[in-house]
Amino acid sequence: MKKLLILFLVILFGCPVFGAVRLKDMAQIENYSKKQVIGYGLMVGLDGSGDTRRSLMANQSLKNMIKHFGLTLPSNVPMRVRNVAAVMVTAQIPPFLKKGNTFDVLISSMGDAKSLEGGTLLLTPLIDRKQQVYAHAQGPISIGGFNIETNGGEKIRQNYALVGRVPGGAILEKDLGQIFKPDSMLTISLREPDFTTAFRTAQAINKAFGSQIAQAMDAGRIQVRIPESMKSAGRRVQFVAELEKVEVTPDELARVVVNERTGTIVVGANVSISEVAISHGNLSVEVSAQPIISQPAPFSRGQTVVMPQTQTQVNVQESKLRVVNQTASLQDLAKALNLLGVTPRDMIAIFQALKQAGALKAQLIIM
């Protein structure tokens, strides 16, 4: 784990300067966003891993569906089907998608099903927040894993088996109503607002087109004036295509993101620390028990007993107070921390202590 962390830090810190990024990868045209839709449906074809009869949603939905096919079941007869599961279907419709196009949907179990592996989603309408039906979804699910439980209580699990996708399972039934007809101005919206990045984006656009057509309005918006030669119907699309290819070097905040559950540490490129003294040491206590058989003396009428002999060993790692000078780059920071010989979890504690001491010049995010 320690060697892998050092290798990761060397690879990450070896490139302190960010490269240029295409504008289409960091921004989008304002007012042309994705539409979120949701639906409730049934997953069938499960291998006995669906909802139990305690799940009222799946049972009631199954009865209602059967009625549409002209079958009537007695109301007092409970459903004992284990191959059906109640699911929620969610999706994001990309902008400018037209009627008849397909897109992926996400399937999530709602009841007490054990696995959705091998299931097929029945025809499910997808609505927006205004209750308008925009699409219908149907098809086999792909979960990329499995969840097996034997009668003996053994469990084998790979990935998460209660959430999956139906690739291309939804068909758009009506257009989103988004028509690309800009008059003279376009508004570019940054996915991660930042004043420096917005200013650099405007400069890069002006340099690429050789004219002052872009202006940063705030940290997240850049207004771009469409040149007169590009205002015709066919030329507007060409102008946006050329605009998307403009490369910008985004600015990044100094951040340290740690996950205490997994011991993961991700350090941003602009992180540095002030001059600080760090002392690190570990205390490990190991207790081992070894059974000893005690036998009575001959003709003593005693009994043979087993008595545990406990040994306790305490190891205190040598703790040294090290002075870490003020660092100007991530590579210096990595070397300073690696000199302490700490594990990833101990390094998380050091980052927290550095933040409390005011020596860590970055935002510490704990997941």
C-alpha positions in Angstrom: 0.0 0.0 0.0 2.8 2.4 0.9 4.7 1.7 -2.4 1.5 2.2 -4.4 0.8 5.5 -2.7 4.4 6.8 -3.3 4.1 5.8 -7.0 0.7 7.5 -7.2 2.1 10.7 -5.7 5.1 10.7 -8.0 2.9 10.4 -11.1 0.4 12.9 -9.8 2.9 15.5 -8.6 5.2 15.1 -11.5 2.9 17.3 -13.6 2.1 20.4 -11.5 0.9 22.4 -14.5 -2.5 21.6 -16.0 -2.7 21.1 -19.8 -5.2 22.8 -22.0 -8.8 21.5 -22.2 -11.3 21.8 -25.0 -14.1 24.2 -24.2 -16.7 21.6 -25.0 -15.3 19.4 -22.1 -15.6 22.1 -19.5 -18.6 24.2 -20.5 -21.9 24.1 -22.3 -24.3 26.5 -24.1 -26.7 28.1 -21.6 -30.4 27.3 -21.9 -29.7 24.0 -23.7 -29.4 21.5 -20.9 -30.4 17.9 -20.2 -34.0 17.1 -19.1 -34.4 14.7 -16.2 -37.2 12.2 -16.3 -38.4 9.5 -13.9 -40.7 6.5 -14.0 -42.0 3.5 -12.0 -42.0 0.0 -13.5 -41.6 -3.7 -13.0 -38.6 -5.9 -13.6 -39.5 -9.5 -14.5 -37.5 -12.6 -15.3 -35.5 -12.7 -12.1 -34.2 -16.0 -10.9 -36.1 -16.1 -7.6 -34.3 -13.0 -6.4 -37.2 -10.5 -6.8 -39.4 -8.9 -4.2 -41.1 -11.1 -1.6 -44.8 -11.0 -0.8 -44.0 -8.5 2.0 -43.4 -5.9 -0.8 -46.8 -4.4 -1.4 -45.7 -2.3 -4.4 -44.6 -5.2 -6.5 -47.7 -7.3 -5.7 -50.2 -4.6 -6.4 -48.4 -3.5 -9.6 -48.4 -7.1 -10.8 -52.1 -7.4 -10.2 -52.9 -4.2 -12.0 -50.7 -5.2 -15.0 -52.5 -8.6 -15.3 -55.9 -6.8 -15.4 -54.8 -5.0 -18.5 -54.4 -8.4 -20.2 -58.0 -9.5 -19.3 -57.0 -11.7 -16.4 -58.7 -11.3 -13.0 -57.2 -12.7 -9.8 -59.1 -13.1 -6.5 -58.4 -10.2 -4.2 -58.0 -12.6 -1.2 -55.2 -14.6 -2.9 -51.7 -13.4 -2.0 -49.1 -13.2 -4.8 -46.2 -15.5 -4.3 -44.1 -14.5 -7.3 -40.4 -14.1 -6.7 -39.3 -13.3 -10.2 -40.7 -9.7 -10.2 -39.3 -6.6 -8.6 -40.6 -3.0 -8.3 -38.0 -0.5 -9.7 -37.6 3.2 -10.2 -36.4 4.2 -13.7 -34.4 7.5 -14.0 -32.7 9.1 -17.0 -31.3 12.3 -18.4 -32.4 13.2 -22.0 -29.5 14.9 -23.8 -30.3 18.3 -25.5 -31.3 18.4 -29.1 -32.4 14.7 -29.1 -35.2 14.2 -31.6 -38.3 12.0 -31.5 -37.5 8.4 -32.1 -33.9 8.6 -30.7 -32.9 6.2 -27.9 -31.0 6.8 -24.7 -29.9 4.9 -21.6 -31.9 4.6 -18.4 -30.9 3.7 -14.8 -32.8 1.0 -12.9 -32.9 1.0 -9.1 -34.7 -1.5 -6.9 -37.4 -0.2 -4.5 -38.5 -3.3 -2.6 -36.6 -6.2 -0.8 -35.2 -7.9 -3.9 -31.8 -9.5 -3.6 -30.6 -9.1 -7.1 -31.8 -7.7 -10.5 -29.5 -9.9 -12.5 -31.0 -11.2 -15.7 -34.2 -9.1 -15.4 -36.1 -7.4 -18.1 -37.8 -4.0 -17.6 -41.4 -3.9 -18.8 -42.8 -0.9 -20.7 -42.5 2.1 -18.4 -43.5 5.7 -19.2 -41.0 8.4 -18.2 -42.3 11.8 -17.1 -40.8 15.1 -16.1 -41.6 17.3 -13.1 -44.7 18.6 -14.9 -46.1 15.0 -15.3 -45.6 15.1 -19.1 -44.6 11.8 -20.7 -41.5 12.2 -22.8 -40.4 8.6 -23.4 -41.0 4.9 -22.8 -38.4 2.5 -21.5 -38.1 -1.2 -21.9 -35.5 -3.9 -22.2 -33.0 -6.2 -20.4 -30.9 -4.8 -17.6 -27.1 -4.9 -17.4 -25.6 -4.7 -13.9 -22.0 -5.8 -14.5 -22.0 -8.1 -11.5 -23.8 -10.8 -9.6 -25.1 -11.6 -6.1 -25.3 -15.3 -5.2 -26.6 -16.7 -1.9 -26.6 -20.5 -1.2 -28.9 -22.5 1.1 -26.0 -22.9 3.5 -25.7 -19.2 4.0 -22.7 -18.6 1.8 -22.7 -15.3 -0.1 -20.7 -14.4 -3.2 -21.1 -10.8 -4.4 -19.4 -8.9 -7.2 -20.3 -5.2 -7.6 -23.8 -4.0 -6.7 -26.7 -6.1 -8.0 -29.6 -3.8 -7.2 -28.8 -1.0 -9.6 -28.2 -1.4 -13.3 -28.7 0.2 -16.8 -30.7 -0.6 -19.9 -28.5 0.6 -22.7 -30.6 2.4 -25.3 -33.7 1.2 -23.5 -35.7 4.4 -23.8 -37.3 5.8 -26.9 -38.1 9.6 -27.0 -41.8 10.1 -27.8 -41.7 13.9 -28.2 -39.1 16.6 -28.9 -37.7 18.6 -26.1 -38.7 21.9 -27.9 -35.1 23.1 -28.0 -34.4 24.9 -31.2 -31.0 26.4 -31.8 -31.7 29.9 -33.1 -29.3 32.3 -31.4 -29.8 35.9 -32.6 -26.4 37.6 -32.1 -25.1 36.4 -28.7 -24.3 33.0 -27.2 -23.8 32.4 -23.4 -21.3 29.8 -22.4 -21.8 28.3 -18.9 -18.8 26.8 -17.1 -19.5 23.5 -15.4 -17.2 24.5 -12.5 -17.5 28.3 -12.1 -14.2 30.1 -11.4 -13.3 33.8 -12.1 -9.8 33.0 -13.4 -11.0 30.2 -15.7 -13.8 32.4 -17.0 -11.3 35.2 -17.8 -8.9 32.8 -19.5 -11.8 31.3 -21.5 -12.7 34.8 -22.9 -9.1 35.5 -23.7 -8.7 32.1 -25.5 -11.9 32.7 -27.6 -10.8 36.2 -28.6 -7.3 34.9 -29.6 -8.7 32.0 -31.6 -11.1 34.1 -33.7 -8.8 37.2 -33.9 -11.5 39.5 -32.6 -12.9 40.8 -29.3 -16.1 38.7 -29.4 -16.1 37.2 -25.9 -16.4 38.8 -22.5 -16.6 37.1 -19.1 -19.7 38.2 -17.2 -19.0 36.4 -13.9 -17.4 33.3 -12.6 -19.6 31.0 -14.6 -20.8 32.8 -17.7 -19.0 34.1 -20.9 -21.0 36.0 -23.5 -19.8 35.4 -27.1 -21.0 37.7 -29.9 -21.6 35.8 -33.2 -19.7 37.4 -36.1 -21.8 38.8 -39.0 -20.3 36.2 -41.4 -21.5 33.4 -39.1 -25.2 34.4 -38.5 -26.7 32.4 -41.3 -28.5 29.1 -40.5 -25.7 26.8 -41.6 -22.8 28.9 -40.4 -24.1 29.2 -36.8 -23.5 25.4 -36.3 -20.0 25.8 -37.8 -19.3 28.7 -35.5 -20.2 26.6 -32.4 -18.2 23.7 -33.7 -15.1 25.9 -34.0 -15.9 27.4 -30.6 -15.9 24.0 -28.9 -12.4 23.3 -30.2 -10.9 26.3 -28.4 -8.4 25.1 -25.8 -8.4 26.7 -22.3 -6.1 26.1 -19.4 -8.5 26.0 -16.4 -7.4 27.2 -12.9 -7.8 24.7 -10.1 -8.4 25.3 -6.4 -5.8 23.9 -3.9 -7.7 20.8 -2.5 -6.9 17.7 -0.6 -9.6 15.1 -0.7 -9.4 12.1 1.7 -11.6 9.1 2.3 -11.1 7.7 5.8 -13.1 4.5 5.0 -10.8 3.4 2.2 -7.6 5.3 3.0 -7.7 7.2 -0.3 -5.8 10.5 -0.7 -6.0 12.8 -3.7 -3.9 16.0 -3.6 -4.4 18.8 -6.0 -1.7 20.5 -8.0 -1.6 23.8 -6.1 -1.3 22.4 -2.6 1.6 23.6 -0.4 2.4 23.8 3.3 4.1 26.3 5.5 7.1 25.6 7.6 6.0 23.2 10.3 7.4 20.5 12.7 5.8 17.1 12.5 6.2 14.2 15.0 4.9 10.8 14.0 5.0 7.5 15.9 2.9 4.4 16.2 2.1 2.3 19.2 1.1 -1.3 18.5 0.0 -3.8 21.2 0.0 -7.5 20.3 -1.6 -10.0 22.7 -1.1 -13.8 22.0 -2.5 -16.7 23.9 -0.9 -20.2 23.8 -2.7 -23.1 25.5 -0.8 -25.2 28.1 -2.0 -28.6 29.2 -1.7 -29.2 33.0 -1.7 -32.8 34.1 -2.2 -34.0 37.7 0.4 -36.0 39.6 0.0 -39.8 39.4 -2.6 -41.3 41.8 -3.7 -37.8 42.9 -7.2 -38.2 41.4 -6.8 -34.8 39.7 -8.1 -33.8 36.3 -6.3 -32.7 33.2 -7.0 -29.0 32.4 -6.0 -26.6 29.6 -4.7 -23.3 30.9 -4.0 -20.4 28.5 -0.7 -18.6 28.8 -1.0 -15.0 27.7 1.9 -13.0 26.3 1.7 -9.3 25.7 4.2 -7.4 23.5 4.2 -3.7 23.1 6.1 -2.2 20.2 6.6 1.6 20.1 7.9 2.9 16.8 10.6 5.5 17.1 9.1 8.9 17.0 11.1 11.8 15.6 10.3 15.5 15.4 11.0 16.5 11.8 11.0 20.1 10.5 9.3 20.4 7.1 10.3 23.5 5.3 7.8 25.6 3.3 7.2 23.9 0.1 6.7 25.5 -3.3 5.6 22.5 -5.3 3.7 19.2 -4.9 6.8 17.2 -5.4 8.5 18.8 -2.4 5.4 18.1 -0.3 5.3 14.4 -1.4 9.0 14.0 -0.5 8.5 15.7 2.9 5.6 13.4 3.8 7.2 10.2 2.5 10.3 10.9 4.6 8.2 10.3 7.6 7.4 6.8 6.5 3.7 7.0 7.2 0.9 4.8 5.9 -2.0 6.3 3.9 -4.3 6.3 7.0 -1.6 8.0 9.1 -1.1 10.5 6.3 -4.8 11.4 6.5 -4.4 12.2 10.2 -1.3 14.3 9.4 -3.3 16.3 6.8 -6.0 17.0 9.4 -3.5 18.1 11.9 -1.8 20.4 9.4 -5.1 22.0 8.5 -5.9 22.6 12.2 -2.4 24.2 12.7 -3.0 26.5 9.7 0.0 25.1 7.8 -1.9 23.4 5.0 -2.6 25.9 2.3 -5.5 24.1 0.7 -9.1 23.1 1.2 -9.4 19.8 3.1 -12.4 17.7 2.0 -13.2 14.6 4.0 -15.5 12.1 2.3 
